[in-house]
Amino acid sequence: MWKSVAYKEWLKIRWFFILSTIFGVLAVGYIFLKVQYDFKFNDPNNYWYVLLFMKVKYFSILKFVPLIIGFAVSVTQYFPETVDKRIKLTFHLPINENKILLIMMLFGTACLLASSTLLTLIFYVLSTIYFPVDIIIPALISITPWLLSGFAIYYLVAFIILEPMWKYRLFYLVFASAIFPIFLESSIAGGFAPVNMSLAVLVIGLSISLLFSGYRFRKGEQ
């Protein structure tokens, strides 16, 4: 049964997920086209010096890419379920309602994980062509909060969409607006090393909130 639910979710999100992931790959490609240009018209040692000691982020364009992917997946996965309360049909399947929500959430999470892994791998491989490890490691540390922001926006948007009452949706929207900028704070390259683990724990906490909204939705609270 879980395979059927997962397949249904894939049919909903596949094109938005694929297109947004392609957008992410193109963004990473653009970063290194610019790096190649800078290497060609500047002395590589001076360029490395700027990155190492002035902590300039050559990858800043990547900041909002995971956010866009997470938002696209969440909206395309959960909004159709709220139209005419279609999700209640899903809840009538011969499987525990919480388990259905968990399958939906885990499927979306797995898609985001696959996308994030792909972008990180491409970013890392291309970085090794131009930069030493002393530049690559801080870069990976810096993009970690941005990658986590994709998961955070996925859970928060789903939380808001599945909430049946508008007054609570507005409250959750204010809550999301207050908490989400934490993931996008400005910092020097590698500056987020002390807090990345805390942000990961926060994202896990946000994932649980989906069950609460799902419970209220299927109970039809007004």
C-alpha positions, 0 to 999 in steps of 0.5 A: 500500500505504501508503494501506491501512496508514494507513486501517487505523490510522485505523480503530483510533484514529478514535473515541478521537482524535476524542473526545480532540480534542473534549475538548481543544477544550472545555478551550480553550473553558473557559479563555476562558469563565473569561477572559470571566468575569474580564474581566466582574467585574474591571478588564481593565487590572488583569487584564492587569497580573497576567498581564504582570508577575506572570506568572500563567498563565490557560491552566494547565488546558491542561497535561495535555490534549496528554498525554491525547490522545497517550496515547489515540492511542498505546494505541489504535493499538499495543495491539491489535497486540500481542494475539496478536501481530497486528502480525506479520500486518502485517509479512507485507505486501509492504512493508519492515517498517521502512517499515510501522512508519514509516508507522504512526508517521508516521500517529499523528504526523500525527494528533497534529500536526493536533490540536495545530495545531487547539488552538493555532489556537483558543487563539491566535484566542480570545486575540487577542480579550482580550489584547495580543501581549505576553501571547499570545506568552509564553502560546504559548511556555509551552504549547509543552512541553505540546504536545510532551509529547503527542508524547513520551508517544505515542512512549514508550507505543508504545516500551513496548507494542511491547517483547516482554520485560516486564523491558525494559518495566519498564526503559523505564517507569522511563526514561519516568518520569524523562524525561517530567516535563521537559515538565511543569516549572512555569515563569512564562509564557514561561519555557520559551523557552530550552529549547523547541528542545531539547525538540523535538530530544528528541521527535525522538530518542524517535520513533526508539526505536519502530523498535528495539522494533518490530524486537525484537517482530517478531523474537520476542525473549524 
